[in-house]
Amino acid sequence: MRCKDDPRALRPIMKTHTHPPYGGESRVAKQGTASLLVTVGSNGKATAIRLVKSSGWEDLDENALTHVKAHWRWEPFQKGCVLARVNVTWQAVE
């Protein structure tokens, strides 16, 4: 099935769009942004996810992929799927 590339079709459920865990070698990085392409099914859950641009830190990237797929939700829609381009950013608080 081919998904629509129309972010206007998606309504995020913001309380689910939380920050992923921040730890390990990423603490040395202080900050990073991973760009992801998420396929969102009609139930509002991520059905597939891939890294488009690395944060430069493997553990930040892995945390972003795992966290977004497990926790982020969008409002359900009628049928099909929609592609969402998202950035997950970390910044250490001193």
N, CA, C and O atoms as a Tinker XYZ file with bonds, in Angstrom:
   376  protein
     1  N      0.842000   -1.173000    0.000000    73     2
     2  CA     0.000000    0.000000    0.000000    64     1     3
     3  C      0.894000    1.246000    0.000000    63     2     4     5
     4  O      1.884000    1.317000    0.729000    81     3
     5  N      0.537000    2.188000   -0.803000    73     3     6
     6  CA     1.279000    3.445000   -0.868000    64     5     7
     7  C      0.624000    4.453000    0.088000    63     6     8     9
     8  O     -0.591000    4.649000    0.068000    81     7
     9  N      1.443000    5.073000    0.909000    73     7    10
    10  CA     0.933000    6.016000    1.913000    64     9    11
    11  C      0.929000    7.439000    1.378000    63    10    12    13
    12  O      1.754000    7.802000    0.540000    81    11
    13  N     -0.005000    8.235000    1.871000    73    11    14
    14  CA    -0.046000    9.656000    1.522000    64    13    15
    15  C      1.108000   10.367000    2.201000    63    14    16    17
    16  O      1.459000   10.064000    3.341000    81    15
    17  N      1.684000   11.302000    1.499000    73    15    18
    18  CA     2.725000   12.149000    2.076000    64    17    19
    19  C      2.102000   13.512000    2.340000    63    18    20    21
    20  O      2.446000   14.507000    1.702000    81    19
    21  N      1.178000   13.536000    3.293000    73    19    22
    22  CA     0.413000   14.754000    3.593000    64    21    23
    23  C      0.336000   14.950000    5.100000    63    22    24    25
    24  O     -0.596000   14.465000    5.742000    81    23
    25  N      1.318000   15.664000    5.677000    73    23    26
    26  CA     1.320000   15.839000    7.131000    64    25    27
    27  C      0.082000   16.564000    7.669000    63    26    28    29
    28  O     -0.219000   16.467000    8.858000    81    27
    29  N     -0.632000   17.285000    6.808000    73    27    30
    30  CA    -1.849000   17.972000    7.264000    64    29    31
    31  C     -2.945000   16.973000    7.623000    63    30    32    33
    32  O     -3.889000   17.309000    8.338000    81    31
    33  N     -2.816000   15.743000    7.125000    73    31    34
    34  CA    -3.807000   14.706000    7.418000    64    33    35
    35  C     -3.646000   14.143000    8.824000    63    34    36    37
    36  O     -4.512000   13.411000    9.302000    81    35
    37  N     -2.556000   14.475000    9.481000    73    35    38
    38  CA    -2.272000   13.939000   10.815000    64    37    39
    39  C     -2.497000   14.972000   11.901000    63    38    40    41
    40  O     -2.170000   16.149000   11.747000    81    39
    41  N     -3.061000   14.506000   12.996000    73    39    42
    42  CA    -3.217000   15.344000   14.183000    64    41    43
    43  C     -2.525000   14.626000   15.333000    63    42    44    45
    44  O     -3.020000   13.610000   15.822000    81    43
    45  N     -1.373000   15.153000   15.770000    73    43    46
    46  CA    -0.664000   14.470000   16.853000    64    45    47
    47  C     -1.426000   14.541000   18.171000    63    46    48    49
    48  O     -2.099000   15.529000   18.466000    81    47
    49  N     -1.307000   13.485000   18.948000    73    47    50
    50  CA    -1.793000   13.487000   20.323000    64    49    51
    51  C     -0.580000   13.910000   21.154000    63    50    52    53
    52  O      0.265000   13.086000   21.505000    81    51
    53  N     -0.509000   15.193000   21.458000    73    51    54
    54  CA     0.712000   15.799000   21.992000    64    53    55
    55  C      1.176000   15.179000   23.312000    63    54    56    57
    56  O      2.379000   15.126000   23.568000    81    55
    57  N      0.259000   14.714000   24.149000    73    55    58
    58  CA     0.691000   14.142000   25.421000    64    57    59
    59  C      1.499000   12.858000   25.212000    63    58    60    61
    60  O      2.195000   12.417000   26.127000    81    59
    61  N      1.415000   12.252000   24.020000    73    59    62
    62  CA     2.204000   11.058000   23.732000    64    61    63
    63  C      3.551000   11.393000   23.097000    63    62    64    65
    64  O      4.433000   10.537000   23.032000    81    63
    65  N      3.715000   12.604000   22.638000    73    63    66
    66  CA     4.947000   13.010000   21.953000    64    65    67
    67  C      5.980000   13.489000   22.972000    63    66    68    69
    68  O      6.384000   14.652000   22.988000    81    67
    69  N      6.380000   12.562000   23.803000    73    67    70
    70  CA     7.338000   12.836000   24.873000    64    69    71
    71  C      8.762000   12.624000   24.376000    63    70    72    73
    72  O      8.983000   12.034000   23.318000    81    71
    73  N      9.721000   13.112000   25.151000    73    71    74
    74  CA    11.130000   12.947000   24.797000    64    73    75
    75  C     11.600000   11.549000   25.164000    63    74    76    77
    76  O     11.215000   11.014000   26.204000    81    75
    77  N     12.430000   10.958000   24.316000    73    75    78
    78  CA    12.979000    9.641000   24.638000    64    77    79
    79  C     14.022000    9.716000   25.734000    63    78    80    81
    80  O     14.463000   10.807000   26.094000    81    79
    81  N     14.423000    8.570000   26.272000    73    79    82
    82  CA    15.462000    8.547000   27.310000    64    81    83
    83  C     16.743000    9.212000   26.820000    63    82    84    85
    84  O     17.086000    9.128000   25.641000    81    83
    85  N     17.432000    9.859000   27.717000    73    83    86
    86  CA    18.666000   10.579000   27.391000    64    85    87
    87  C     19.741000   10.048000   28.310000    63    86    88    89
    88  O     19.730000   10.330000   29.508000    81    87
    89  N     20.668000    9.284000   27.765000    73    87    90
    90  CA    21.701000    8.723000   28.624000    64    89    91
    91  C     22.828000    8.129000   27.818000    63    90    92    93
    92  O     22.917000    8.336000   26.608000    81    91
    93  N     23.686000    7.394000   28.487000    73    91    94
    94  CA    24.811000    6.741000   27.841000    64    93    95
    95  C     25.765000    7.744000   27.230000    63    94    96    97
    96  O     26.017000    8.803000   27.804000    81    95
    97  N     26.305000    7.404000   26.049000    73    95    98
    98  CA    27.265000    8.290000   25.388000    64    97    99
    99  C     26.618000    9.593000   24.939000    63    98   100   101
   100  O     27.322000   10.567000   24.675000    81    99
   101  N     25.286000    9.630000   24.846000    73    99   102
   102  CA    24.603000   10.855000   24.428000    64   101   103
   103  C     24.808000   11.987000   25.429000    63   102   104   105
   104  O     24.706000   13.157000   25.061000    81   103
   105  N     25.098000   11.659000   26.696000    73   103   106
   106  CA    25.358000   12.717000   27.683000    64   105   107
   107  C     26.599000   13.508000   27.322000    63   106   108   109
   108  O     26.701000   14.695000   27.634000    81   107
   109  N     27.534000   12.858000   26.671000    73   107   110
   110  CA    28.748000   13.538000   26.225000    64   109   111
   111  C     28.411000   14.482000   25.074000    63   110   112   113
   112  O     29.012000   15.549000   24.943000    81   111
   113  N     27.453000   14.089000   24.245000    73   111   114
   114  CA    27.092000   14.871000   23.063000    64   113   115
   115  C     26.457000   16.204000   23.438000    63   114   116   117
   116  O     26.591000   17.185000   22.707000    81   115
   117  N     25.774000   16.243000   24.565000    73   115   118
   118  CA    25.045000   17.417000   25.040000    64   117   119
   119  C     23.777000   17.689000   24.245000    63   118   120   121
   120  O     22.780000   18.131000   24.817000    81   119
   121  N     23.789000   17.437000   22.944000    73   119   122
   122  CA    22.587000   17.664000   22.155000    64   121   123
   123  C     22.647000   16.848000   20.880000    63   122   124   125
   124  O     23.714000   16.385000   20.478000    81   123
   125  N     21.509000   16.675000   20.253000    73   123   126
   126  CA    21.440000   15.958000   18.992000    64   125   127
   127  C     20.036000   15.963000   18.460000    63   126   128   129
   128  O     19.074000   16.067000   19.221000    81   127
   129  N     19.909000   15.848000   17.134000    73   127   130
   130  CA    18.605000   15.776000   16.494000    64   129   131
   131  C     18.623000   14.624000   15.501000    63   130   132   133
   132  O     19.481000   14.565000   14.621000    81   131
   133  N     17.685000   13.722000   15.648000    73   131   134
   134  CA    17.506000   12.623000   14.708000    64   133   135
   135  C     16.266000   12.926000   13.876000    63   134   136   137
   136  O     15.212000   13.244000   14.426000    81   135
   137  N     16.386000   12.830000   12.554000    73   135   138
   138  CA    15.243000   13.026000   11.654000    64   137   139
   139  C     14.712000   11.663000   11.248000    63   138   140   141
   140  O     15.468000   10.800000   10.801000    81   139
   141  N     13.406000   11.474000   11.406000    73   139   142
   142  CA    12.774000   10.185000   11.165000    64   141   143
   143  C     11.651000   10.312000   10.151000    63   142   144   145
   144  O     11.019000   11.362000   10.038000    81   143
   145  N     11.405000    9.237000    9.415000    73   143   146
   146  CA    10.242000    9.131000    8.555000    64   145   147
   147  C      9.367000    8.042000    9.156000    63   146   148   149
   148  O      9.768000    6.881000    9.242000    81   147
   149  N      8.171000    8.431000    9.570000    73   147   150
   150  CA     7.268000    7.524000   10.277000    64   149   151
   151  C      6.061000    7.243000    9.393000    63   150   152   153
   152  O      5.445000    8.169000    8.864000    81   151
   153  N      5.723000    5.972000    9.234000    73   151   154
   154  CA     4.490000    5.594000    8.565000    64   153   155
   155  C      3.441000    5.417000    9.654000    63   154   156   157
   156  O      3.596000    4.586000   10.549000    81   155
   157  N      2.375000    6.201000    9.571000    73   155   158
   158  CA     1.314000    6.179000   10.577000    64   157   159
   159  C      0.104000    5.470000    9.983000    63   158   160   161
   160  O     -0.420000    5.869000    8.942000    81   159
   161  N     -0.331000    4.410000   10.663000    73   159   162
   162  CA    -1.514000    3.673000   10.225000    64   161   163
   163  C     -2.795000    4.387000   10.634000    63   162   164   165
   164  O     -2.764000    5.329000   11.426000    81   163
   165  N     -3.914000    3.936000   10.093000    73   163   166
   166  CA    -5.196000    4.602000   10.359000    64   165   167
   167  C     -5.599000    4.545000   11.829000    63   166   168   169
   168  O     -6.478000    5.291000   12.259000    81   167
   169  N     -4.964000    3.665000   12.601000    73   167   170
   170  CA    -5.246000    3.615000   14.041000    64   169   171
   171  C     -4.447000    4.655000   14.824000    63   170   172   173
   172  O     -4.597000    4.765000   16.041000    81   171
   173  N     -3.595000    5.423000   14.126000    73   171   174
   174  CA    -2.821000    6.479000   14.777000    64   173   175
   175  C     -1.485000    6.032000   15.330000    63   174   176   177
   176  O     -0.776000    6.825000   15.949000    81   175
   177  N     -1.127000    4.762000   15.116000    73   175   178
   178  CA     0.144000    4.234000   15.613000    64   177   179
   179  C      1.161000    4.133000   14.479000    63   178   180   181
   180  O      0.807000    3.943000   13.315000    81   179
   181  N      2.432000    4.264000   14.852000    73   179   182
   182  CA     3.510000    4.093000   13.881000    64   181   183
   183  C      3.570000    2.628000   13.462000    63   182   184   185
   184  O      3.687000    1.741000   14.308000    81   183
   185  N      3.489000    2.378000   12.166000    73   183   186
   186  CA     3.575000    1.010000   11.664000    64   185   187
   187  C      4.970000    0.706000   11.128000    63   186   188   189
   188  O      5.374000   -0.453000   11.041000    81   187
   189  N      5.693000    1.748000   10.775000    73   187   190
   190  CA     7.076000    1.607000   10.313000    64   189   191
   191  C      7.790000    2.918000   10.599000    63   190   192   193
   192  O      7.170000    3.979000   10.672000    81   191
   193  N      9.094000    2.827000   10.757000    73   191   194
   194  CA     9.863000    4.030000   11.073000    64   193   195
   195  C     11.288000    3.813000   10.576000    63   194   196   197
   196  O     11.845000    2.722000   10.701000    81   195
   197  N     11.865000    4.865000   10.014000    73   195   198
   198  CA    13.263000    4.754000    9.588000    64   197   199
   199  C     13.994000    6.063000    9.835000    63   198   200   201
   200  O     13.399000    7.140000    9.844000    81   199
   201  N     15.279000    5.943000   10.031000    73   199   202
   202  CA    16.148000    7.088000   10.264000    64   201   203
   203  C     16.470000    7.733000    8.922000    63   202   204   205
   204  O     16.952000    7.065000    8.008000    81   203
   205  N     16.205000    9.034000    8.804000    73   203   206
   206  CA    16.500000    9.772000    7.583000    64   205   207
   207  C     17.832000   10.498000    7.725000    63   206   208   209
   208  O     18.639000   10.529000    6.796000    81   207
   209  N     18.051000   11.084000    8.904000    73   207   210
   210  CA    19.306000   11.793000    9.166000    64   209   211
   211  C     19.712000   11.528000   10.612000    63   210   212   213
   212  O     18.930000   11.722000   11.543000    81   211
   213  N     20.931000   11.089000   10.770000    73   211   214
   214  CA    21.439000   10.739000   12.095000    64   213   215
   215  C     21.719000   11.978000   12.937000    63   214   216   217
   216  O     22.023000   13.052000   12.417000    81   215
   217  N     21.610000   11.801000   14.231000    73   215   218
   218  CA    21.989000   12.848000   15.179000    64   217   219
   219  C     23.506000   12.922000   15.310000    63   218   220   221
   220  O     24.055000   13.875000   15.862000    81   219
   221  N     24.176000   11.881000   14.783000    73   219   222
   222  CA    25.611000   11.767000   14.959000    64   221   223
   223  C     25.975000   10.867000   16.131000    63   222   224   225
   224  O     27.149000   10.592000   16.380000    81   223
   225  N     24.960000   10.417000   16.839000    73   223   226
   226  CA    25.140000    9.554000   18.006000    64   225   227
   227  C     24.217000    8.361000   17.866000    63   226   228   229
   228  O     22.995000    8.507000   17.839000    81   227
   229  N     24.811000    7.174000   17.778000    73   227   230
   230  CA    24.036000    5.963000   17.538000    64   229   231
   231  C     22.982000    5.713000   18.613000    63   230   232   233
   232  O     21.864000    5.303000   18.299000    81   231
   233  N     23.328000    5.958000   19.878000    73   231   234
   234  CA    22.333000    5.685000   20.928000    64   233   235
   235  C     21.183000    6.680000   20.896000    63   234   236   237
   236  O     20.053000    6.306000   21.212000    81   235
   237  N     21.430000    7.941000   20.524000    73   235   238
   238  CA    20.327000    8.902000   20.369000    64   237   239
   239  C     19.393000    8.442000   19.254000    63   238   240   241
   240  O     18.171000    8.468000   19.401000    81   239
   241  N     19.985000    8.022000   18.140000    73   239   242
   242  CA    19.173000    7.564000   17.006000    64   241   243
   243  C     18.317000    6.364000   17.395000    63   242   244   245
   244  O     17.117000    6.343000   17.123000    81   243
   245  N     18.929000    5.366000   18.031000    73   243   246
   246  CA    18.193000    4.173000   18.441000    64   245   247
   247  C     17.092000    4.507000   19.446000    63   246   248   249
   248  O     15.983000    3.980000   19.354000    81   247
   249  N     17.398000    5.385000   20.404000    73   247   250
   250  CA    16.384000    5.800000   21.378000    64   249   251
   251  C     15.217000    6.489000   20.685000    63   250   252   253
   252  O     14.060000    6.261000   21.040000    81   251
   253  N     15.510000    7.327000   19.702000    73   251   254
   254  CA    14.457000    8.034000   18.976000    64   253   255
   255  C     13.567000    7.047000   18.228000    63   254   256   257
   256  O     12.342000    7.125000   18.324000    81   255
   257  N     14.167000    6.122000   17.485000    73   255   258
   258  CA    13.400000    5.134000   16.726000    64   257   259
   259  C     12.501000    4.300000   17.630000    63   258   260   261
   260  O     11.312000    4.139000   17.358000    81   259
   261  N     13.068000    3.777000   18.693000    73   259   262
   262  CA    12.327000    2.918000   19.607000    64   261   263
   263  C     11.216000    3.676000   20.320000    63   262   264   265
   264  O     10.088000    3.193000   20.418000    81   263
   265  N     11.541000    4.871000   20.818000    73   263   266
   266  CA    10.586000    5.649000   21.606000    64   265   267
   267  C      9.401000    6.130000   20.764000    63   266   268   269
   268  O      8.250000    6.010000   21.183000    81   267
   269  N      9.684000    6.668000   19.589000    73   267   270
   270  CA     8.596000    7.170000   18.740000    64   269   271
   271  C      7.661000    6.029000   18.356000    63   270   272   273
   272  O      6.441000    6.181000   18.427000    81   271
   273  N      8.215000    4.890000   17.949000    73   271   274
   274  CA     7.353000    3.769000   17.553000    64   273   275
   275  C      6.515000    3.256000   18.729000    63   274   276   277
   276  O      5.350000    2.903000   18.545000    81   275
   277  N      7.085000    3.211000   19.914000    73   275   278
   278  CA     6.379000    2.661000   21.073000    64   277   279
   279  C      5.378000    3.629000   21.702000    63   278   280   281
   280  O      4.357000    3.198000   22.238000    81   279
   281  N      5.661000    4.938000   21.641000    73   279   282
   282  CA     4.876000    5.883000   22.444000    64   281   283
   283  C      4.087000    6.937000   21.666000    63   282   284   285
   284  O      2.985000    7.299000   22.076000    81   283
   285  N      4.621000    7.425000   20.574000    73   283   286
   286  CA     3.952000    8.527000   19.883000    64   285   287
   287  C      2.684000    8.036000   19.192000    63   286   288   289
   288  O      2.662000    6.962000   18.591000    81   287
   289  N      1.623000    8.849000   19.288000    73   287   290
   290  CA     0.343000    8.529000   18.663000    64   289   291
   291  C     -0.228000    9.762000   17.971000    63   290   292   293
   292  O      0.051000   10.904000   18.337000    81   291
   293  N     -1.036000    9.480000   16.956000    73   291   294
   294  CA    -1.769000   10.497000   16.239000    64   293   295
   295  C     -3.240000   10.114000   16.307000    63   294   296   297
   296  O     -3.571000    8.955000   16.559000    81   295
   297  N     -4.124000   11.081000   16.084000    73   295   298
   298  CA    -5.554000   10.766000   16.090000    64   297   299
   299  C     -5.852000    9.813000   14.937000    63   298   300   301
   300  O     -5.355000   10.005000   13.827000    81   299
   301  N     -6.663000    8.783000   15.197000    73   299   302
   302  CA    -7.016000    7.842000   14.131000    64   301   303
   303  C     -7.714000    8.557000   12.971000    63   302   304   305
   304  O     -8.344000    9.598000   13.158000    81   303
   305  N     -7.592000    7.989000   11.785000    73   303   306
   306  CA    -8.242000    8.556000   10.606000    64   305   307
   307  C     -8.899000    7.425000    9.820000    63   306   308   309
   308  O     -8.744000    6.255000   10.171000    81   307
   309  N     -9.624000    7.763000    8.769000    73   307   310
   310  CA   -10.502000    6.821000    8.069000    64   309   311
   311  C     -9.817000    5.571000    7.535000    63   310   312   313
   312  O    -10.207000    4.466000    7.911000    81   311
   313  N     -8.822000    5.700000    6.681000    73   311   314
   314  CA    -8.191000    4.511000    6.119000    64   313   315
   315  C     -6.838000    4.854000    5.525000    63   314   316   317
   316  O     -6.492000    6.022000    5.348000    81   315
   317  N     -6.087000    3.815000    5.224000    73   315   318
   318  CA    -4.787000    3.996000    4.611000    64   317   319
   319  C     -3.710000    4.319000    5.627000    63   318   320   321
   320  O     -3.786000    3.920000    6.789000    81   319
   321  N     -2.705000    5.049000    5.166000    73   319   322
   322  CA    -1.602000    5.445000    6.022000    64   321   323
   323  C     -1.047000    6.778000    5.536000    63   322   324   325
   324  O     -1.272000    7.185000    4.396000    81   323
   325  N     -0.326000    7.442000    6.414000    73   323   326
   326  CA     0.239000    8.761000    6.113000    64   325   327
   327  C      1.694000    8.762000    6.559000    63   326   328   329
   328  O      2.032000    8.201000    7.602000    81   327
   329  N      2.551000    9.394000    5.767000    73   327   330
   330  CA     3.955000    9.548000    6.143000    64   329   331
   331  C      4.120000   10.811000    6.965000    63   330   332   333
   332  O      3.577000   11.861000    6.623000    81   331
   333  N      4.865000   10.705000    8.043000    73   331   334
   334  CA     5.149000   11.864000    8.894000    64   333   335
   335  C      6.657000   12.013000    9.000000    63   334   336   337
   336  O      7.362000   11.048000    9.296000    81   335
   337  N      7.146000   13.206000    8.764000    73   335   338
   338  CA     8.562000   13.501000    8.957000    64   337   339
   339  C      8.681000   14.215000   10.299000    63   338   340   341
   340  O      8.075000   15.265000   10.512000    81   339
   341  N      9.466000   13.634000   11.197000    73   339   342
   342  CA     9.587000   14.210000   12.535000    64   341   343
   343  C     11.052000   14.342000   12.926000    63   342   344   345
   344  O     11.904000   13.577000   12.472000    81   343
   345  N     11.325000   15.308000   13.761000    73   343   346
   346  CA    12.649000   15.483000   14.347000    64   345   347
   347  C     12.534000   15.258000   15.846000    63   346   348   349
   348  O     11.623000   15.763000   16.501000    81   347
   349  N     13.467000   14.498000   16.368000    73   347   350
   350  CA    13.540000   14.270000   17.813000    64   349   351
   351  C     14.837000   14.927000   18.274000    63   350   352   353
   352  O     15.923000   14.537000   17.845000    81   351
   353  N     14.721000   15.919000   19.145000    73   351   354
   354  CA    15.883000   16.707000   19.580000    64   353   355
   355  C     16.096000   16.555000   21.071000    63   354   356   357
   356  O     15.150000   16.554000   21.859000    81   355
   357  N     17.364000   16.427000   21.443000    73   355   358
   358  CA    17.770000   16.380000   22.848000    64   357   359
   359  C     18.702000   17.542000   23.102000    63   358   360   361
   360  O     19.488000   17.926000   22.236000    81   359
   361  N     18.609000   18.091000   24.280000    73   359   362
   362  CA    19.579000   19.087000   24.731000    64   361   363
   363  C     19.751000   18.901000   26.225000    63   362   364   365
   364  O     18.791000   18.985000   26.992000    81   363
   365  N     20.972000   18.651000   26.621000    73   363   366
   366  CA    21.265000   18.422000   28.028000    64   365   367
   367  C     21.038000   19.701000   28.828000    63   366   368   369
   368  O     21.380000   20.797000   28.383000    81   367
   369  N     20.465000   19.546000   29.996000    73   367   370
   370  CA    20.270000   20.674000   30.895000    64   369   371
   371  C     21.359000   20.590000   31.947000    63   370   372   373
   372  O     21.478000   19.593000   32.659000    81   371
   373  N     22.140000   21.630000   32.036000    73   371   374
   374  CA    23.269000   21.658000   32.991000    64   373   375
   375  C     22.752000   21.984000   34.382000    63   374   376
   376  O     23.534000   22.056000   35.330000    81   375
